[in-house]
Amino acid sequence: MRRVAGEEGLAEGAALLRAGGIVAFPTETVYGLGADARSDSAVQRIFAAKGRPSDNPLIVHVADREGARRLARRWPDLAERLAARFWPGPLTLVVPARKEVASATRAGLDTVGLRCPAHPLALRLLQAAALPVAAPSANRSGRPSPTTAEAVLDDLKAADGLVLDGGPSGIGVESTVVDVSSGAPVLLRPGGLGREEVEAVAGPLLVLGDDGKAPRAPGMKYRHYAPALPVRLLRLEPEAAIAVIRRQFDPADTGILAATEVREALSAYRGVDLGPDADSAAAALFEGLRRLERDPDLARIVAVWCDTRGRGLAVLNRLEKAAGGGRHV
């Protein structure tokens, strides 16, 4: 991958997408790795670069609601209400797909996840390319998602494509995914938009976990977000977590990933301060995992998190995945 400043590389990136190539670009959530969502051959370049399983569907990024409607075989009223309220923004809507969306993009499903990103560079790229862009996170499959161009290059430097450097992503965790394709709306993945905010518009959401079947949205089936070091998740309140860590883990080889209260109490340990709340934790999470995995003296990462409000639910979900499916006490 070749990195260029976002604004300078905008025209080149748009031309590369139109030619069937791949382009990494910033969104407000994480960096995405994009290709023409209508082309099986273009989308296969994403899977090859990431080492991503082909039965894991991709989210399609569009410039506006009109672009989303063109890709939807049916655009439910709830999709319109949610898009009107939250787009551009960190919400993906799963709807019945038209055949124009490549089978590889949909992983053979009859639905597609659509979203309009809020990052200005992403929107300008979509407008300049004038096509829908399938874009999962721009990392090797299973790794922590990238929130900087440097993290993209760490994972994908050998791939043939372009990285538009637009600085750090703001939110830091991927979009919330809600299936509105039939019946009651279903939360498929918590993300940058809090469940409470979605329910204020949509009413109560059903929650679907991994049932071992074909995933209906990214992040449902395979191991995700894992750094090179093993992660142990403590889903405990601060006082209890501090006691467990002091009793069970050696400061010499254990890195701590936790909110400010816990991090300050464990100053003898190396680690990453996730800040005082869920929003700051989401923004710091993936880069924190990547920073700790680079420390040659660490044998493990112990993460502490139990808040499920707002983006806290997404932080917990990512840490459970990073820990190998939810190993915690």
C-alpha positions in Angstrom: 0.0 0.0 0.0 1.2 3.5 -0.8 0.2 6.3 1.6 -0.8 9.8 0.4 -2.3 12.8 2.1 -6.0 12.5 1.9 -6.9 15.6 0.0 -3.9 15.2 -2.4 -4.8 11.6 -3.1 -8.6 12.0 -3.5 -8.7 12.1 -7.3 -6.2 9.2 -7.6 -8.2 7.2 -5.1 -11.5 7.7 -6.9 -9.9 6.7 -10.2 -8.4 3.6 -8.6 -11.8 2.6 -7.3 -13.4 3.1 -10.7 -10.6 0.9 -12.2 -11.4 -2.0 -9.8 -8.6 -1.4 -7.3 -8.6 -1.1 -3.5 -8.3 2.1 -1.5 -8.0 2.5 2.3 -9.6 5.6 3.6 -10.6 7.2 6.9 -14.2 7.1 8.3 -15.4 8.6 11.6 -15.3 5.1 13.0 -12.2 3.3 11.8 -10.2 3.2 8.5 -12.0 1.1 5.8 -10.5 -0.8 2.8 -12.7 0.0 -0.1 -13.6 -1.4 -3.6 -16.4 -1.2 -6.1 -19.3 -2.9 -4.3 -20.8 -3.9 -7.7 -17.8 -5.9 -8.9 -17.0 -9.4 -7.6 -13.4 -9.2 -8.9 -12.8 -5.8 -7.2 -14.3 -7.1 -3.9 -12.2 -10.2 -4.0 -9.1 -8.0 -3.8 -10.4 -6.9 -0.4 -10.7 -10.5 0.8 -7.3 -11.3 -0.5 -5.6 -8.3 1.1 -7.2 -8.9 4.4 -7.1 -12.7 4.5 -10.8 -12.4 5.3 -13.2 -15.4 5.1 -15.4 -15.1 2.0 -18.6 -15.8 3.9 -18.2 -12.7 6.0 -20.3 -9.9 4.3 -19.1 -6.4 3.7 -20.7 -3.1 4.5 -21.4 -0.8 1.5 -20.7 2.9 1.9 -22.8 5.4 0.0 -22.8 9.1 -0.3 -26.4 9.7 0.7 -29.8 8.1 1.2 -30.6 8.2 -2.5 -27.5 6.0 -3.1 -28.7 3.6 -0.5 -32.2 3.3 -2.0 -30.6 2.5 -5.4 -29.0 -0.6 -3.9 -32.0 -1.8 -1.8 -34.6 -4.1 -3.3 -36.9 -2.8 -0.6 -36.2 0.3 1.6 -38.4 -0.1 4.7 -40.0 2.9 6.4 -37.8 2.2 9.5 -34.7 2.4 7.3 -35.8 5.8 6.0 -36.5 7.1 9.6 -33.2 5.8 11.0 -31.1 7.1 8.0 -32.8 10.5 8.2 -32.0 10.7 11.9 -28.4 9.3 12.0 -26.8 9.6 8.5 -24.2 10.6 7.9 -23.0 8.7 10.9 -21.9 5.4 12.5 -25.1 3.3 11.7 -25.3 0.5 9.2 -28.7 -0.7 8.0 -29.2 -4.2 6.7 -31.9 -4.3 4.0 -32.9 -6.5 1.1 -30.3 -6.1 -1.7 -30.7 -5.5 -5.4 -28.6 -7.7 -7.7 -26.4 -4.8 -8.6 -24.6 -5.4 -5.3 -22.0 -8.1 -6.0 -22.5 -11.5 -4.6 -19.0 -11.4 -3.0 -20.0 -8.2 -1.2 -23.1 -9.8 0.2 -21.4 -13.2 0.9 -24.2 -14.7 -1.1 -26.9 -13.4 1.2 -30.0 -11.6 -0.2 -29.4 -8.6 2.1 -26.8 -5.9 2.3 -25.5 -3.6 5.0 -25.5 0.1 4.0 -24.2 3.2 5.6 -23.3 6.8 4.9 -20.1 7.8 6.7 -19.7 11.1 8.5 -16.0 11.7 7.7 -15.7 14.5 5.2 -12.9 12.8 3.3 -14.8 9.6 3.0 -17.8 11.4 1.6 -15.7 13.3 -0.9 -14.2 10.0 -2.0 -17.6 8.5 -2.5 -18.8 11.5 -4.4 -15.7 11.6 -6.6 -15.8 7.9 -7.4 -19.5 8.0 -8.1 -20.0 4.4 -7.1 -20.9 2.4 -3.9 -17.9 1.3 -2.0 -17.7 -2.0 -0.1 -15.3 -1.4 2.8 -14.6 -3.5 5.9 -11.9 -2.3 8.3 -8.5 -1.9 6.7 -6.6 -4.5 8.7 -5.6 -8.1 8.5 -8.6 -10.2 9.4 -8.8 -10.9 13.1 -6.5 -8.0 14.1 -7.5 -4.8 16.0 -9.2 -2.4 13.6 -7.0 0.5 12.4 -7.8 4.1 13.5 -4.7 5.6 11.8 -3.0 5.3 8.4 0.0 3.9 10.2 -2.0 1.0 11.6 -3.3 0.3 8.1 0.3 0.1 6.8 1.3 -2.1 9.7 -1.1 -4.7 8.5 -1.5 -4.2 4.8 1.8 -2.7 3.5 2.3 -5.6 1.1 -1.1 -5.1 -0.6 -1.4 -3.3 -3.9 -3.4 -0.2 -3.3 -3.6 3.3 -1.9 -4.0 4.6 1.7 -5.6 8.1 2.0 -4.2 9.5 5.2 -6.9 11.6 6.9 -5.5 11.6 10.4 -6.9 9.5 13.3 -10.5 8.3 13.3 -12.7 10.0 15.8 -15.1 7.4 17.2 -12.6 4.5 17.2 -15.0 1.5 17.0 -17.0 0.3 14.0 -20.6 1.3 13.1 -23.6 -0.1 14.9 -25.4 -2.6 12.6 -29.2 -3.0 12.7 -31.1 -5.4 10.5 -34.3 -3.8 9.3 -34.9 -6.3 6.4 -37.9 -8.0 7.9 -40.1 -7.8 11.0 -38.7 -6.3 14.3 -35.3 -4.5 14.0 -32.4 -6.6 15.2 -29.1 -5.3 16.7 -26.4 -7.4 14.9 -23.4 -5.5 16.2 -23.1 -2.7 18.8 -20.9 0.1 17.6 -20.4 3.9 17.5 -24.0 4.7 17.9 -25.5 3.7 21.3 -28.3 1.1 21.4 -30.3 3.6 23.4 -30.1 6.2 20.6 -31.3 3.7 18.0 -34.2 2.5 20.2 -35.3 6.1 20.7 -36.3 6.0 17.0 -36.8 2.3 16.2 -38.3 1.0 19.5 -36.9 -2.0 21.3 -34.2 -3.9 19.4 -33.9 -7.7 19.3 -30.3 -8.9 19.9 -28.9 -11.7 17.7 -25.7 -13.5 18.8 -23.5 -15.9 16.9 -25.5 -19.0 16.1 -22.8 -20.7 14.0 -24.7 -20.0 10.8 -23.7 -17.7 7.9 -23.0 -14.2 9.5 -25.5 -11.6 8.6 -23.1 -8.8 9.5 -19.4 -8.3 10.0 -18.1 -9.3 13.4 -20.7 -12.0 14.2 -18.9 -15.3 13.5 -15.1 -15.1 13.4 -12.5 -14.0 15.9 -11.9 -10.3 15.7 -9.9 -7.4 17.1 -7.2 -9.7 18.6 -3.6 -8.3 19.2 -0.5 -10.5 19.1 -0.7 -10.9 22.9 -3.4 -12.9 24.7 -6.1 -10.8 26.2 -7.8 -11.5 29.5 -11.0 -9.5 30.1 -12.2 -8.7 33.6 -15.8 -7.6 33.5 -15.7 -6.2 37.0 -16.2 -3.0 38.8 -13.0 -1.0 39.4 -12.3 -2.0 43.1 -12.8 -5.7 42.4 -10.7 -5.6 39.2 -7.8 -3.9 41.0 -7.8 -6.5 43.7 -7.8 -9.4 41.1 -5.0 -7.9 39.1 -2.8 -7.2 42.1 -3.4 -10.8 43.4 -3.0 -12.7 40.1 -0.8 -10.8 37.7 2.9 -9.8 37.7 3.6 -6.1 36.9 6.8 -7.2 35.1 4.9 -8.9 32.2 1.3 -7.8 32.3 -0.1 -4.8 30.4 -3.3 -3.1 31.6 -6.0 -1.6 29.4 -8.5 0.1 31.6 -10.3 3.4 32.4 -8.6 6.1 34.3 -9.7 5.0 37.8 -8.2 1.5 37.4 -5.2 2.6 35.4 -4.1 5.2 38.1 -4.5 2.7 40.9 -2.3 0.2 39.0 0.6 2.6 38.3 3.1 -0.2 38.9 1.9 -1.9 35.7 2.6 -0.7 32.2 -0.6 0.0 30.3 -3.0 2.2 28.4 -5.5 4.7 30.0 -8.8 4.4 28.2 -10.0 7.7 29.7 -12.9 8.5 32.0 -15.9 7.3 29.9 -17.1 5.1 27.1 -16.5 7.6 24.3 -12.9 8.1 25.3 -12.5 4.3 25.7 -13.8 3.6 22.2 -11.5 6.2 20.7 -8.4 4.7 22.5 -9.3 1.0 22.4 -7.7 -0.4 19.2 -4.6 1.8 19.2 -4.2 0.8 22.9 -4.2 -2.9 22.0 -1.7 -2.3 19.2 0.6 -0.3 21.5 0.6 -2.9 24.2 1.3 -5.8 21.7 4.5 -4.0 20.6 6.0 -4.1 24.1 8.6 -6.9 24.1 8.4 -7.4 27.8 4.7 -8.1 28.1 3.3 -11.7 28.0 -0.4 -10.7 28.3 -2.9 -7.9 28.3 -5.5 -7.6 31.1 -8.5 -5.4 30.1 -11.0 -4.1 32.5 -14.5 -3.1 31.3 -18.1 -3.5 32.4 -20.0 -0.4 31.2 -22.7 -1.1 28.6 -24.1 2.4 28.2 -23.7 4.2 24.9 -20.5 3.2 23.2 -19.6 1.1 26.3 -21.5 -1.8 24.8 -19.3 -1.7 21.7 -16.1 -1.5 23.8 -17.2 -4.6 25.8 -18.1 -6.5 22.6 -14.7 -5.7 21.1 -12.9 -6.8 24.2 -14.8 -10.0 24.4 -13.9 -10.8 20.8 -10.3 -9.9 21.4 -10.3 -12.2 24.4 -11.3 -15.1 22.2 -15.1 -15.1 22.5 -15.7 -13.7 25.9 -13.3 -15.2 28.4 -13.8 -13.1 31.5 -14.4 -13.2 35.2 
